[in-house]
Structure formats: C-alpha cells, structure tokens
Amino acid sequence: MSLAHGRPYLAIPGPSVIPDRVLQAMHAPAPNIYEGDLVEMTFGMIPDLRRVARTAHDAAIYIANGHGAWEAALSNVLNPGDKILVPATGRFAFGWADMAEGLGLVPHIVDFGRKATIDPDRLQEILEQDKAHEIKAVLFSHVDTATSVRNDPAALRAALDAAGHPALLMADCIASLACDRFEMDAWGVDIMVAGCQKGLMVPPGLSFVFFNPRAAEAREKVTRVSRYWDWKPRSAPDFFYNFFGGTAPTHHLLGLRTSLDMIAEEGLENIWARHATLARAVWAACDHWASAGPLEMNLADPAIRSHAVTALAIGPGNGQALRRWTADQAGLTLGLGIGMDSETDPGGTGFFRIGHMGHLNGHMVLGALGVIEAGMTALQIPHGKEALSAAAGVIAAGRIDLAQ
C-alpha cells in the first residue's frame, strides 16, 4: 500500500508548483496571434517583467528553456574567438561555459568549488592581469541550482570596476529570479537571463534575457547573430510576430500574465521575505536532523545559501533511497543531487535537494519536512529529533525582515 495517492507535491528546484490561477488562465481557447487582446497583453507585460528584474532597460522573451536564454545572451554580444571568464560555484556555470565553447568562444573557468562563493578579490586579480582587455564578459550564476550557493553580484561588479575592466557582467538568475533579492540596475549587471518555470511559476517553455545599454552597444559590434536569437527585433518589434521570431507561445503568455499579477499583488519585497522565512524553516529542520546522523547541508554558512533551494548530503545510497521513498510512499518528489558525484559516490546517490521556490507557503514546507522525516525513519537513516518543532518555530515567528 502507498500513501502517495492524492495531489502530488513537486519539491524540486524547478519546475516549481504551478498555481491553480495560472493553470486556469492557460485553460482557454487559442487567441488571435496578430492583433487584439493577446498583443496588447504581451506588450503590457514588459514593464512588469522589468519590475521583477529591477531594471529600467530592455527585455527579450524566447520560446526556450534556460539553456536557450544562455545561448541567446552569448549570441548577441560575443563573436567567435572572444575570451570569457567563468567563475564557477557548481555545475551550472560549467554548463554555460560549455554552451559558450560550442559557439566558438574561449571560456576560462575559475572553479571556486561546491561550498564557497566567488571570491571578488580573485576575480579582480585576474581582470587586472588582462591588460589588453581580451576578456569580453564575465559569466556567473547568481544561484547555482546544484550546490545552492548564492553569489553576490554587487561584489562582482565592484571587482570589475576596481580593475578598470570593460567586460560585460552576465548573470544567470534562472534559479533566483522572484525568489532571492536581485537588483539588476543597482548592482551593475549588464545582462541577466531567467526562465519562467521557477520563481515565475509558469510551466517550462519561456525564457528571458534582460540587457542594458552597455550590452546593446556590444550587440552592434557582433558580426553575426542568428535571426532567431537576435534580441533587437524581440525587444522592439515592429510587428507582433517578430516578438517571438514566429508564432507566439500563446498559452504560456496567458499563464505568465497571471503569475505577474500574483507577484504584483503580493509585492516583490514580500516574496523575497517569504522565501527567506521558509528557507530558514527548512534549514532549522536540517540542523536538527544533522545533529545525530549523516545528513549535512552543503553550505555551512547561511549567508551564502539560496532561499530557493537547499542541497544536502546524506550518505552514499541514502539520497536516492530517500527520494524514491518520499515519491512512492507519500507523493513528494525531491530533487536529484545534480553535479555532486565524487570518487566515493560516483552516481551522486548520497545527495538530494529540496526546492522551496515560487508558489509555496508554510503548510507545504512543514508537510514536505514531515515526509522527509518519515522517510528517514522508514529507511532507518539516523537523524536528530525535534526537527519539525524547530521548523514550526520559524513559521510561528513569522516573516523575516530582510532589512535587518
């Protein structure tokens, strides 16, 4: 017998839980893609997307996942043979670098490991050594979804400025947008990429590239941009059809309109605080479980943890067994330990991730934590007690003030 029958809960770090309001908005007849309500609605969403990204500048929407946004961003500002610097704190920086290499770019990866943020002093040192300014861009993940490391974009901008280096600063915010605080303009980020399936709470299929005037100027120096990835017609279309390089993703746009309404209703500052509070409830439980067993959060310092995902180790084989138990026996799907394999655990079976992003509240987090504890008990994985009480205490204390 399984207790998994009922509404499933996808607690992976994206796709996130899709709100009923978004699903209902998408359950509609196909609209006219040339004129009328859909056209007006889409143009009206651009200012709202800018507000979520905290930028006054341009935005382009692509019918693609995050990898598509990676390629679009690179294709618009870099020429084959250009050198780029990629400071890495997990698997996804390596993925973006690989994408760049496939486009004929020359990435230099500086690996800061899986348990630390990018060191801005080291970044500044590398840039100062580049006297000829051969490095054209610095690519980084704001949040690496595999390790849950959260990097500091403002510190990286300060490093570029201190080095007097003109490289573009390009941020992957696929796992962080509308979850962790991100200030594109205030923090000096030139290009930001994101997807719709995490903090924006829409089924996978849309991605976004936000870019400022420095990036737009760089676009003019690129010798060739494919018609599909070119952000110029998408960011300032003379005909709606050009917004998407062809037929519009009609029903994704209907869902996105509703998700942006929900974000505006709650308020972005409140959304950041909600994510921070719920993340701390997860961490409180994990601290107690770790006190008497093999479970360990990937990051010891809460200051560098993402508020959208928590990466955990629990011993070879245990992560995989726990994920299968929670899904099969209780309807809770946890995230794989992506990119966390090692010589002692080649398949990464000792890791798992808890996604706590997007359409999420206290009872969902407490329910997920209860199922995880039930799984550890059923599988006889040692763990400390009072974890659920600790998490409930964080929820009971209420919203965390991010200004403190």
N, C-alpha and C positions, 0 to 999 in steps of 0.2 A: 504494500500500500504506500502511496505517496501523498504528501500533504501539499503538493505543488499545484493542484487544481484550483483555479481561481485566476485573478488578474496577476500576470507576471510582473516582476519588477526588474528592469534593466539597470543595474547599478555599475555599469561600466563607464569609463571616461569618454563617452561619446560613441554612437549616438546616445543622446540623453532621453529622458522620458518626454514624450510629446504631449503637451496639454490637450485636453479634450476640445478646448476652444479652437486650437489650431487645426485639429483633425476635422472638426465640424466646418470650419471655414473652407477647408480644402474639398469638402464633400459638396461640390457644386457643378453645374453644367459647364462645359467648356466655353470660355468667354471669347469675344472678338479680339484678335491679336493685333489689329491695325488701328482701331480708334475706339473711343468711348471710355467706359469705366476703368478697364484694366490699364490703359495707357495713362490716364490721369492718376490712378492709384500708384503706379510704379514711379512716376516722376515725383509724386508726393512722398515716397519712402526714402528718397536720397537724403533729405535733410535729417530724417530720423536716424538713418544709418550713421551719418556723420556725428550726430549727438552721442550715439553709443560708442563710437571710436574716439570721441573727444577731439575732433578735427573740424576745421573750417574749410578744408580743401576737398580734393576730388575723390570720387569713389567709382569703381567699376564692378559690375556683377557678372559672374561667369556661371554657366551651367557646368559645374565641375565640383569635385571634392577638393580637399585642402591641397592635394598634390597638384591639381590644376592651378590653384592660386599661386603655389610655389613657382610653377613654370611661367605663368603669366607675368609675375613680378620680375623674374630674371630676364625674360624675353624683351621686356620693354625698356630696360635701362643698361643692358650689358651686351657687348659684342663678343663673338668667339675669340678666345685667346686672352680675354680680360682676366686679371687675377682678383680673387676674392678671399676674404678672411672669414673663417667659420669657427668661432669659439663654441665648443660643444659641452653640454652637460647631460647628455643622454642620446638615445637613438635617433631622435627626430632631427637634430642638427646634422647628423651624418646622412640622413635621408635627403635633406635639402641640398647638401653638398654633392651627393650623388646625382641629383637632378641637374645641378649646375654643370657637373662634369659631362653629362650626356648632351648638354647644349654647347659643348666646346669651350666652356670656361675652365679656369685653372684654380680650383679651391685649395686653400691651405687651412687644414683643420688643426686647431689647438684644443686638445682634449683636457678638460678640467675634471674628468671623472664623473661618477654617478652620484656623488654625495656632496658636491660643492657647487657654488655658483661661479659664474665667470668673474675672474679677478680683473677689475678695471685697470689696475697698475700694470699688469702683464700685457693687457691689450694696448695700453698707451705705449709701453716699451716697444712692442712690435711695430706699431704705427710710426713711431719716431724713427725707427731704423729704415723705414721705407721712404728715403729721401726723394726718390723720383716719383712718388705717389702712383706707383704701379697698381696698388690695391684700389680697386674701384668701389667696393662695397664690403660692408661687414654684415653677415647674416647670423641671426641668433634666434633661439626660441625663448619667448617671454616665459612660458611654462613648458617644460618638456613633459609630455604626457606619460612617458615611460618611467621616469625617475621621480616625478612630481617636484622637481627643482623649479623654483621661481626666481628668474633673474631680474636685475634692476636696470631697466632701460635708461633711466636718467643718469646713472653712474657710467654707463657705456657711452652716452652722448658726451658726458664730461671728459671722458678719456680721449675721444676723438678731438674735441675742442682743445684740450690741453696739448695734444700732439700737433695741433695745427694741420690736421689731415682732412682732405675734402671728401673722403669716401662716404658713400651713402650708408645710412644706418637702416637696416631692414629687419623688421620684427615679425616672427611667426606667433600670432595670437590665436591660433586655431583652438587651443585648449583654455584660453584665458578670457577671451572677449565676453563681456557681460557676466563674468564670474569674479575675476580679480581686478583690482583697480588698474586701469591703463589710461594714460593721458598722452595721446599721440603728439599733439602740438606742444604741450607744456614740457614734455620730456624730450623733444627734439628728434622724434623718429620720422624718417623720410618716407618710408614705405611700410605698410602693415598689411599682412594677409590674415584672413579668417575664413571660417566655414559656418554654415547655418545650423549644423546638427548638434551643437553643444550648448553654449550659453544662450544662443538664439532660439533653441527649442523647436526647430523645424526639421522634418525628415531630411536625410542626407541628399545633396544634389545641387546646392548653390554654394559658391564661394565668392569672396570679396577681396579686392585689392584697393587700399586707400593710399593716396600718394599726394605729396606736397609739391610746391613749385620747383624745388631743387630736383626732385625726381622727374617732373615734367620737362625740365630743361635737359636732363640726361637723356630722356626719350628722344629728343631731337638729334642727338649725336649717334644714335644706333643706326647701323647701316641697313638692317633688315629686321622687320618684325612681321610675323605671320599675320595674315588678315584676321584669323580667329582670336589670337591672343592680344592683338593691338588694343590698348586701353583708350586711345584717342576717340574713336567713334562711339565707344561704350560710355565714356564719361560725359560726352557732349554730343549725343546723337542728333542728326538732322532728320531722322526718320525712326520711329519706334522699333522697327525691325532690326536696326543696327545696334540697338541696346544690347542684344544678346548674340550678335553675329548670325542671326537667323530667327527661327520661331522661339517665342518667349516661353519660359518654363511656367506656364500659366498657374497651375495649382500650387506650386511652391511659392509663387508670389502672393497668392491669397493667404497661405499659411504664414508667410513672413509678415504680411501686413498686420495680422492678428498678433503675432508674437511681439512686434514692435509696439503695438498698442498696450500689451500687457506690461512690457518693460517701462513704458511711459507712465502707466498707472501706478506701478509700484515705486518707480524712481530709481535711477541707476545707483545712487549712493546707498539707498536701502537694500538694493540687490547685492551690492558688494558686502554690506554688513551682514546680510542673511547668510551669504556663503561663508563668510569668516566665522560666524557663530556656529553654523552646522559643521564646518570643518573641525572646529575645536571640540565639538561633541564627539566626533569620530576619533580625534587624537586622544581625548580623555579615556575613551574605552580602550584604545590600543595601548596606552601607557599601563593600564591595569592588567590587561592580558599579558603584556610583556614582562610583568613583574615576576611571573612564575612559569615561564615556558619559552619556547623558541621564537615566538613572534617578535618582530622588530620592525619599526618604521624605517624606511630607507634613509630618512633625514632626521638627525638628532635635534637640529635647531629649528624650532617652529617659525622663526623669522624668514626662513628661505623656503618654506613649504607652500605649495599651491593650495588655494582654497577650493579648488575644483576636483582634485584627485589626490589620493594617498596611496603611495606604493609601499608594499610590505613584503618582508621575507618571513617565512615560517618553517623553513627546513625542507631539504630536497624531498619531493614527492608530496609533501603536505599541502602545498599551494594548489596543485592540480586536484588532489583528492577533495580538498575543501570546496573548491569551485564546483566540482561535479556534484557534491552532496547538496550544497545550497540550491543549485538549479534543479536537480532531480527530486529532492525531497521537500523543498519549500518554495520553489518558484522564483528564487533570487539569483540573478546572473551577475557574477563578479568578473572583473577584468583579468585578462591574462597578464603575466609578468613579461611584457614585451621588452626585448633587448637586455634582459637581466641574466642571461645564461652565463655560465662560468665553467672552469675546468672541473670543479666538483659537482656542478649541476648543469650539464651541457644543454639540457632542454628547458632550463628555467622553470622547472616544476616546483621549485620551492618558493615561488613568488606569486603574488596576486595584487590586484589594485581595486580600490573602492572608488568609484566615480560618485562625486557628490556635487553635481553641477546642474544648472538650469532650473527646471520645474520641480523643485524639491522643498520639502518642509520638515518640521520636527518629527512628526509621526513616521514619515518614510525613513528617516535616518535611524530612529530608535528601532523600528521594525527590522531594518537591514542588520543592524548591530546585534539584535536578538537572534536572528537566524544564523549569523556568523558564529555566535557563541554556542548555539545549539549544534552547529556542525562540528565545532572543535570538541564539544562534549561527546557527540556520537562517534567521532573518529578517534577519540582518546588522545587528542593533542593537548598536552599540558598547557594551562593558561591560568593567569591570576583571576581572582574574584572581584566582585563589586564593579565590574566594568560598566554594566548598564546603568547602575546607580550614578556613576561618575558622569556618564553622558547625559543622563536625565538632569543632573545638577546644572550642567552647562545650559541646557534648554530652559530650565526653570529660571536661571539668572537673567535670561532674555538677551536681547540684541547687544552685540559688542560694538562699542564706539570706536570706529577706526581712527578717529582724530586723536585718541589718547596714545 
